[in-house]
């Protein structure tokens, strides 16, 4: 069975909601998933998982939150099969800085699929965007196709 680790940082709850929607959709497809809130303590070892997902909000004019940077540093290596999602707000920096943390993480991890970028909350029409992105990850991840 394919094991997927979904890690996220969230202050307002928006990124947490995205992580929960992703988790729900993956479980509907019978994937074994674990959710981890970045900052909750002992970090799960990504090497015990086939797929690693990381979500972050964007902070302070396009910055990645320190908690996420510390988390990446503590992992200490770049696991394969990393997919990135993020939340942001275009009113702080416009399109250039929108979900910039997710863009930077996807580039850092050489993610094989574009990052998911959600404006604030995934509610309403954006919920479908989360579901479509998750299904796209499944289709573009060789490990996911070997359920």
Secondary structure, 3 states (H helix, E strand, C coil): CCEEEEEECCCCCHHHHHHHHHHHHHHHCCCEEEEEECCCCCCCCHHHCCEEEEEEEEECCCEECHHHHHHHHHHCCCCCCEEEEEEECCCCCHHHHCCHHHHHHHHHCCCCCCCEEEECCCCCHHHHHHHHHHHHHHHHCCCHHHC
